[in-house]
Amino acid sequence: MFYGYSSNNFDYNECNSRGACSVSPNIVSLQTIMLSTLAQISYYISNFKGFDNCDKDKILFIIKQITTLDSLKEYTESQILDTLRLEFDYLNDIYKDCSCENKIIKSPKLLFEITPDIKISKLIKDVEQKYIKKYRGENSKSKYINEILIAVLKSISNNILTYYELSELHNESSEQVIIALDLLNKTKVSPRKVKSSIDKLSQLNIELLKLIYDEKLKKFGEISETDTSFSTTKGKAILVSGSDLNELYSLLEYSKDKKEFDIYTNGDLIIAHAFSKFKEFENLKGHFGNQKKSTILDFATFPGPVLLTKNETKNLEYLYRGKLFTTDSMAPKGIVHLDNNDYTELFKSCNESKGFKKGQDRKSVTVGFNMNELITEFEGISQDIINKKIENIFVIGLGDYSMQQDEYFSRLFKLIPEKSYVISFSYGKNTDNTRVINIGNDYSIALAVIHELFNKVPLKSNNLIFYLTKCDINTLTSIINLKNHGAKNIFLSECPSMVINPTVMKEFTELFEVKITNNPKNDLENIKLE
């Protein structure tokens, strides 16, 4: 989970200190098993059933399963086997459906079979042997581009679910996910075809983010620049962490008549305080946490239960367990599952918790922006570029907020050329030539702001320099779209291996001509300017 900018001097980084951002080989193998089964289901939908004739619940099931791939390390062996059995049942069901409609149809080529006494270790061994045989002699470039496709599938699936929970299932994006999954079934497929699918999915992902932004405004009201409290108040309290605004809103609606319980946001949910309708809830007190990557510290020190919102990639292996709740369909061991948005157990736990014995005053943080003011500001920037008053525009963020990045950007800001303008979604302070917009790492909102900028400044301009400081499932699609629209100068911070394999990341940066941040002075010298 990732946090917004803070001037507080916290240097805690759980990825570095606990190694919590790596993925074991066994987890990678289990992800491969799940993905292979989903690909086979997609094969029958694409080639025989047809998207329009397929039960939408099956499509939604596939989307949801893709979003859980990165959370497998949190589940027990029995939970993983149950999930695989469910996928296996879906595969057999759709095969039978297709057989009824098509007289001649191939039966599923299963990589494994689920038996009552099967063990995860045996399953992993069998599947690894079959994949070694399948990919023996395959061009490494083809293998890596398939990995990039999988990363993009995770990103768009997550946004399809977000849009579904706000509005409805986005049919075109869902169909493209099924088509892309079917590519993974093929023994030989040209890298050009896979890249074409990646480009299509990435473009749809951007369209989804635009729709998500519009739906957020409809449901949660307009965004405005807001001072968000980091103080705490004496009393019983619940912490809501993650990025799912819809679920936070649902909880606040549920708690309207429970004013004795205070609600605090955590992580990327800080942006909720900038929406007008969230300001109507009296028991939404503020934001808790120092805004860095300190999930462990925040959860351990919060004196009440924690609700983990849906569709989050969680590092829970080392977390303070016993007071964590989720509405996800499958809860990791030690986390309480809440069914059908029934928060009874959550509030019961809150009542039994000690709560804050006394309040603590802390400096507030500005969140949000005024879009009309930004549009006016961008019009002025466009005119300043014409008049040569501004020669370069730097776009920085979203933020990963690690110690290394703090150091890097404190040095970079001192070196940025004088005739430059900076839009930062993470690092820096507001000055005459720097605009810091704290949006809690919300991609849909960042896209809306950047879209307004691009209306004034051509994206193909060499004057634009992008520093992407947060590496997650949405980062790759953001880069792909920027490159496909002509962006020439993109810098990316190093990605944790849990996001994408380092070797695959190397291939990705070469394929899309992306630079990895190294030394601020050297990086600036490598920028292609007009």
C-alpha positions in Angstrom: 0.0 0.0 0.0 1.3 3.4 -0.9 1.0 6.8 0.8 0.9 10.4 -0.2 3.5 13.1 0.4 4.4 14.1 3.9 7.0 16.5 5.3 7.4 14.3 8.4 10.8 12.8 8.8 9.9 9.1 8.6 12.5 6.8 7.0 10.7 3.5 7.5 10.5 1.3 4.4 9.1 -2.2 5.0 10.2 -3.4 1.5 13.8 -2.7 2.4 13.8 -3.7 6.0 11.8 -6.9 5.9 12.1 -8.1 2.3 8.3 -8.1 2.1 8.3 -7.1 -1.6 9.7 -10.3 -3.1 7.8 -13.3 -4.5 8.8 -16.9 -3.9 9.3 -19.3 -6.8 6.4 -21.4 -5.4 4.0 -18.5 -5.6 5.1 -17.8 -9.2 4.3 -21.4 -10.0 0.9 -21.2 -8.4 0.2 -18.0 -10.4 1.1 -19.9 -13.5 -1.3 -22.7 -12.7 -4.2 -20.3 -12.1 -3.5 -18.3 -15.2 -3.2 -21.4 -17.3 -6.7 -22.6 -16.2 -8.2 -19.1 -16.8 -6.6 -19.1 -20.3 -8.2 -22.4 -21.1 -11.6 -21.1 -20.0 -11.0 -18.1 -22.2 -10.2 -20.4 -25.1 -13.7 -21.8 -25.2 -15.3 -18.4 -24.7 -13.3 -16.9 -27.6 -13.5 -19.7 -30.1 -16.8 -21.5 -29.4 -19.1 -19.8 -26.9 -18.7 -16.2 -27.9 -18.6 -13.2 -25.5 -22.3 -12.2 -26.2 -23.5 -15.7 -25.4 -21.4 -16.3 -22.4 -22.7 -15.9 -18.9 -21.4 -12.6 -17.6 -20.8 -14.1 -14.2 -18.2 -16.3 -15.8 -16.5 -13.3 -17.4 -16.5 -11.5 -14.1 -15.1 -14.6 -12.4 -12.1 -14.6 -14.7 -11.5 -10.9 -14.1 -11.7 -11.4 -10.3 -9.3 -14.3 -10.4 -6.7 -12.3 -12.4 -6.8 -9.6 -9.7 -6.1 -12.2 -6.9 -2.9 -13.6 -8.6 -0.6 -11.3 -6.6 -2.3 -12.0 -3.3 -1.7 -15.8 -3.4 1.2 -15.6 -0.9 -1.4 -14.5 1.7 -3.6 -17.6 1.4 -3.3 -21.1 3.0 -2.8 -24.2 0.9 -6.4 -25.3 1.4 -7.6 -21.8 0.2 -5.4 -22.0 -2.9 -6.6 -25.6 -3.7 -10.3 -24.5 -3.3 -9.7 -21.7 -5.7 -8.1 -24.0 -8.2 -11.0 -26.4 -7.9 -13.4 -23.6 -8.6 -11.5 -22.7 -11.7 -11.4 -26.3 -12.7 -15.2 -26.6 -12.3 -15.7 -23.5 -14.4 -13.5 -24.9 -17.1 -15.4 -28.2 -17.2 -18.8 -26.3 -17.2 -17.9 -24.1 -20.1 -16.5 -27.1 -22.0 -19.8 -28.9 -21.6 -21.8 -25.8 -22.7 -19.6 -25.5 -25.8 -20.0 -29.2 -26.5 -23.7 -28.9 -26.5 -23.5 -26.1 -29.1 -20.6 -27.5 -31.2 -20.5 -31.1 -32.2 -16.8 -31.3 -32.7 -14.7 -29.6 -30.0 -11.4 -30.4 -28.4 -11.5 -31.4 -24.7 -9.5 -29.3 -22.3 -5.7 -30.0 -22.3 -5.3 -29.9 -18.6 -1.9 -29.2 -17.1 -3.0 -30.8 -13.8 -5.8 -32.6 -12.1 -7.3 -31.8 -8.8 -7.7 -34.9 -6.6 -8.9 -35.1 -3.0 -5.5 -35.8 -1.6 -3.4 -33.6 -3.9 -0.6 -31.5 -2.3 0.5 -28.1 -3.5 4.2 -29.3 -3.6 3.2 -32.1 -6.0 1.1 -29.8 -8.1 3.9 -27.3 -8.5 6.4 -30.0 -9.4 4.1 -31.5 -12.1 3.2 -28.1 -13.7 6.9 -26.8 -13.7 8.0 -29.9 -15.6 5.3 -29.5 -18.2 6.1 -25.8 -18.6 9.8 -26.5 -19.0 8.9 -28.9 -21.8 6.4 -26.4 -23.3 8.9 -23.4 -23.4 12.0 -25.4 -24.2 13.8 -23.6 -27.1 11.4 -20.7 -27.1 12.8 -17.3 -28.0 13.5 -15.4 -24.7 12.0 -12.2 -26.2 8.7 -14.0 -26.8 8.6 -15.2 -23.2 9.3 -11.8 -21.8 6.7 -10.0 -23.9 4.1 -12.6 -22.6 5.1 -11.6 -19.1 4.5 -8.0 -20.0 1.1 -9.0 -21.4 0.2 -10.7 -18.0 1.2 -7.6 -16.1 -1.1 -5.5 -18.3 -3.9 -8.0 -17.8 -3.6 -7.6 -14.1 -3.8 -3.8 -14.4 -6.9 -3.7 -16.7 -8.7 -6.4 -14.7 -8.3 -4.4 -11.5 -9.8 -1.3 -13.2 -12.6 -3.3 -14.8 -13.6 -4.4 -11.3 -13.3 -0.9 -9.9 -15.6 0.4 -12.7 -18.0 -2.6 -12.2 -18.4 -1.7 -8.5 -19.0 2.0 -9.4 -21.2 1.4 -12.4 -21.3 -1.8 -14.6 -19.2 -4.3 -16.4 -17.3 -2.7 -19.2 -17.9 -5.1 -22.1 -15.2 -4.1 -24.5 -12.4 -4.3 -22.0 -13.7 -7.6 -20.6 -13.8 -9.1 -24.1 -10.3 -8.0 -24.8 -9.1 -9.6 -21.6 -10.6 -12.9 -22.7 -9.0 -12.6 -26.2 -5.6 -11.7 -24.7 -5.8 -14.7 -22.3 -6.4 -17.0 -25.2 -3.1 -15.9 -26.7 -1.4 -17.6 -23.7 -2.8 -21.0 -24.8 -0.9 -20.9 -28.1 2.5 -22.7 -28.4 3.7 -20.2 -31.0 2.4 -16.6 -31.4 4.4 -13.7 -32.9 5.7 -11.1 -30.5 4.1 -8.5 -32.8 0.6 -10.0 -32.2 1.2 -10.0 -28.5 2.4 -6.4 -28.5 -0.7 -5.4 -30.5 -2.8 -7.0 -27.8 -0.8 -5.1 -25.1 -1.3 -1.8 -26.9 -5.1 -2.4 -27.3 -5.4 -3.4 -23.6 -3.4 -0.3 -22.5 -5.6 2.0 -24.5 -8.7 0.5 -23.1 -7.2 0.8 -19.6 -6.8 4.5 -20.1 -10.4 4.8 -21.3 -11.5 2.8 -18.2 -9.7 5.3 -16.0 -11.5 8.2 -17.6 -14.8 6.5 -17.0 -13.8 5.7 -13.4 -13.0 9.3 -12.8 -16.4 10.5 -14.2 -18.2 7.9 -12.0 -16.3 9.0 -8.9 -17.4 12.6 -9.5 -21.0 11.5 -10.0 -21.0 9.4 -6.8 -18.7 11.3 -4.5 -19.1 14.9 -5.6 -16.6 17.4 -6.9 -13.0 17.6 -5.9 -11.6 20.6 -4.2 -8.4 21.6 -2.4 -8.8 20.5 1.2 -6.8 20.6 4.4 -6.9 17.0 5.7 -6.4 16.4 9.4 -3.7 14.1 10.6 -4.8 14.6 14.2 -6.5 11.9 16.3 -9.5 12.3 18.7 -10.2 10.5 21.9 -12.6 7.6 21.4 -13.2 4.3 19.6 -12.0 4.2 16.0 -11.8 2.2 12.8 -9.0 2.5 10.2 -9.9 2.0 6.5 -6.9 1.3 4.3 -6.2 0.8 0.6 -7.7 2.8 -2.3 -11.4 1.6 -2.7 -13.4 4.8 -2.3 -16.6 2.9 -3.0 -16.1 0.7 0.0 -15.2 3.5 2.3 -18.4 5.3 1.2 -20.4 2.1 1.9 -18.9 1.9 5.4 -19.6 5.5 6.2 -23.2 5.2 5.1 -23.5 2.1 7.3 -22.1 4.0 10.3 -24.3 7.1 10.0 -26.2 6.2 13.2 -23.0 5.0 15.0 -21.5 8.4 15.7 -19.7 7.1 18.8 -17.2 5.4 16.3 -14.7 7.5 14.5 -13.4 6.6 11.0 -9.9 7.3 9.8 -8.5 6.7 6.3 -5.1 5.2 5.6 -2.9 4.8 2.5 -4.2 6.0 -0.8 -7.7 6.7 0.6 -6.4 10.1 1.7 -8.0 11.5 -1.5 -11.5 10.8 -0.1 -11.2 14.0 2.0 -11.1 16.1 -1.2 -14.5 14.9 -2.4 -17.5 16.9 -1.4 -19.8 14.0 -0.3 -17.2 12.5 2.0 -17.1 15.8 3.9 -20.7 15.3 4.9 -19.9 12.4 7.2 -19.2 13.8 10.7 -17.4 10.7 11.9 -14.8 10.7 9.1 -12.2 12.4 11.3 -9.1 12.5 9.2 -6.1 10.4 7.9 -3.9 8.2 10.1 -0.4 7.3 9.2 2.8 9.1 8.1 2.0 8.5 4.4 5.1 6.5 3.7 5.3 2.8 3.0 4.7 1.9 6.7 1.7 -0.4 6.7 3.1 -2.5 9.5 3.8 0.5 11.7 0.4 2.1 11.1 -1.6 -1.1 11.7 0.3 -2.0 14.8 -0.1 1.4 16.4 -3.7 2.0 15.5 -5.9 1.2 18.6 -8.8 -0.3 16.8 -9.8 -2.7 13.9 -8.6 -2.2 10.3 -10.8 -2.6 7.2 -8.7 -3.6 4.2 -10.6 -2.4 1.1 -11.0 -4.7 -1.9 -8.6 -5.4 -4.8 -5.5 -4.4 -2.9 -2.1 -6.2 -3.2 -1.3 -6.6 0.4 2.0 -7.3 2.2 0.4 -9.1 5.1 3.0 -11.7 6.0 4.4 -9.5 8.8 1.4 -7.5 9.7 -0.1 -7.1 13.2 -2.9 -9.7 12.9 -6.1 -10.2 14.9 -7.8 -7.0 14.1 -7.9 -7.0 10.3 -11.1 -7.3 8.3 -11.9 -7.5 4.6 -14.9 -7.8 2.3 -12.8 -9.7 -0.4 -14.4 -13.0 -1.3 -11.4 -14.9 0.1 -9.8 -13.7 3.2 -6.1 -14.5 4.0 -5.5 -16.5 7.1 -5.9 -14.4 10.3 -8.1 -11.8 8.6 -11.9 -11.7 9.2 -14.1 -12.0 6.2 -17.2 -9.6 6.1 -20.0 -10.9 3.9 -22.3 -8.7 1.8 -20.9 -5.5 3.3 -22.2 -6.4 6.7 -19.9 -4.5 9.1 -21.4 -5.8 12.3 -18.2 -7.7 13.4 -16.0 -4.8 12.5 -17.9 -2.4 14.8 -18.1 -5.1 17.5 -14.3 -5.4 17.3 -14.1 -1.6 17.5 -16.2 -1.5 20.6 -14.0 -4.0 22.3 -10.8 -2.2 21.3 -9.2 0.4 23.6 -9.5 3.3 21.1 -7.5 6.5 21.4 -7.2 7.4 25.1 -6.5 11.0 24.2 -6.3 13.0 21.1 -3.1 14.2 19.5 -2.7 17.3 17.4 -0.7 17.0 14.1 -0.1 19.2 11.2 -2.8 18.9 8.4 -1.9 18.0 4.8 -3.5 19.6 1.7 -5.2 17.2 -0.6 -7.0 17.7 -3.9 -7.2 20.6 -6.3 -9.5 23.0 -8.1 -9.8 21.9 -11.7 -10.9 25.3 -13.1 -7.9 26.9 -11.5 -5.6 24.2 -13.0 -7.1 24.8 -16.5 -6.5 28.5 -16.2 -2.9 27.8 -15.0 -2.2 25.4 -17.9 -3.4 28.0 -20.4 -0.8 30.4 -18.9 1.8 27.6 -19.2 1.0 27.1 -22.9 1.4 30.8 -23.5 4.7 30.9 -21.6 6.0 28.1 -23.8 5.1 30.1 -26.9 6.9 33.1 -25.4 9.9 31.0 -24.4 9.4 31.8 -20.7 9.1 28.1 -20.1 11.3 25.6 -22.0 10.6 22.3 -20.2 7.7 20.7 -18.3 8.4 18.0 -15.7 5.6 15.6 -14.6 6.5 13.7 -11.5 4.6 10.9 -9.8 2.6 9.1 -8.7 4.7 8.5 -5.6 6.4 5.5 -4.0 7.8 7.7 -1.1 10.9 5.7 -0.2 14.0 7.1 1.4 16.0 6.7 -1.8 13.4 8.7 -3.8 13.3 11.4 -1.2 17.0 11.8 -1.6 16.9 11.6 -5.4 14.2 14.2 -5.9 15.6 16.6 -3.3 18.7 16.7 -5.5 16.8 16.7 -8.8 14.8 19.8 -7.8 18.0 21.7 -7.2 19.2 20.8 -10.7 16.0 21.3 -12.8 16.7 24.1 -15.4 15.5 27.5 -14.5 13.0 27.9 -17.3 11.0 24.9 -16.3 7.6 24.1 -14.8 7.0 21.1 -12.6 3.7 19.2 -11.9 4.3 16.8 -9.1 1.9 14.3 -7.7 4.3 13.3 -5.0 7.6 15.2 -4.2 8.3 18.9 -3.7 6.7 22.1 -2.4 4.6 24.6 -4.2 6.7 27.4 -5.6 6.4 29.8 -8.6 7.4 27.1 -11.0 6.2 24.0 -9.1 2.7 22.7 -8.6 2.3 19.9 -6.1 -1.1 18.1 -6.3 -1.7 15.5 -3.6 -4.2 12.9 -4.9 -3.2 9.9 -2.9 -1.9 7.9 -5.9 -5.3 7.9 -7.7 -4.5 7.1 -11.3 -7.9 8.1 -12.6 -7.6 11.6 -11.0 -4.0 12.0 -12.2 -5.0 11.1 -15.7 -7.8 13.8 -15.6 -5.2 16.4 -14.6 -2.7 15.4 -17.2 -5.4 15.3 -19.9 -6.1 18.9 -19.3 -2.4 19.7 -19.6 -2.1 17.8 -22.8 -5.0 19.9 -24.2 -2.6 22.8 -23.9 0.8 21.2 -24.5 1.3 18.5 -27.3 2.3 15.2 -25.8 4.9 14.6 -28.6 6.8 17.7 -27.5 10.4 17.1 -26.4 9.7 19.7 -23.7 7.8 17.1 -21.6 9.7 14.9 -19.2 8.0 12.2 -17.1 9.3 10.8 -13.9 7.1 7.8 -12.8 8.1 7.2 -9.2 5.5 4.6 -8.3 5.9 1.1 -9.8 2.7 -1.0 -9.7 0.3 -2.9 -12.0 -0.8 0.4 -13.6 2.6 1.8 -14.3 3.4 -0.3 -17.3 0.1 0.6 -19.1 0.8 4.3 -18.3 4.2 4.1 -20.0 2.9 2.1 -23.0 0.2 4.8 -23.6 2.6 7.7 -23.2 5.0 6.1 -25.7 2.3 5.2 -28.1 1.2 8.9 -28.1 4.7 10.1 -28.8 6.3 10.8 -25.3 10.1 10.8 -25.7 11.4 11.3 -22.2 10.2 8.8 -19.5 12.1 7.9 -16.4 11.0 5.1 -14.1 12.2 4.2 -10.6 13.3 0.7 -9.9 10.4 -1.8 -9.6 10.1 -4.3 -6.8 10.3 -7.9 -8.0 6.8 -8.6 -6.7 5.5 -6.2 -9.4 7.4 -7.5 -12.3 10.4 -9.8 -12.8 13.6 -7.7 -13.0 14.7 -9.5 -16.2 11.3 -8.8 -17.8 11.5 -5.2 -16.6 14.8 -4.9 -18.4 13.2 -6.2 -21.6 10.3 -3.8 -21.1 12.5 -0.7 -20.7 14.4 -1.6 -23.8 11.3 -2.3 -25.8 9.6 1.0 -24.9 12.8 3.1 -24.5 12.3 3.9 -20.9 15.2 5.1 -18.7 15.6 3.9 -15.1 16.5 6.7 -12.6 20.1 6.6 -11.4 21.8 9.9 -10.7 19.8 13.1 -11.0 22.6 15.0 -12.8 23.3 12.2 -15.3 19.6 11.6 -15.9 19.0 15.3 -16.8 21.9 15.2 -19.2 20.3 12.2 -21.0 17.0 14.0 -21.7 16.3 14.7 -25.3 15.3 18.4 -25.4 14.3 20.6 -28.3 
